[in-house]
Amino acid sequence: MRFLRRLVGQGRATLVTCIVQRESGSWGVGWASEVRTPPDFSGEDLAAVVETSAAKVASMYAEQPDAELQHAIYPWTDTSARIILDIEREADGFLAKDILGSGTLVRGESLETLVQEAERLLSDPHQAMFRWIRPVSEL
């Protein structure tokens, strides 16, 4: 979380940080931003909570096209976030790359399969998290 808090307000016009964490069978959504945010909520499906949070932020910041939404996704409990996998959308799904340049690449057709593939590829997925930054104009 310290990494995310350092990003808040660092030279970006408006950055809304959405924290998505697995909580006993569901996904909890909270916020770590210095700007207005929607209320916290939870849901059963990772893709659904990510898209719901994106729609809420897009609605709130529709008049600020330079605003950005940063999802910080913690699929595993007690993560230290030593590995930050940056998500990009591809034509056939998602690609996540280690931002520290280790060469780690994870691909999945959906966010759920991206998490499953990371569990398979990483020696200790509990040290990892996913980050996905998107401009509000693309939500």
Secondary structure, 3 states (H helix, E strand, C coil): CHHHHHHCCCCCCCEEEEEEEEECCEEEEEECCCCCCCCCEEECCHHHHHHHHHHHHHHHCCCCCCCEEEEEEECCCCCCCCEEEEEEEECCEEEEEECCCCCCEEEECCHHHHHHHHHHHCCCHHHEEEEEEEEHHHC
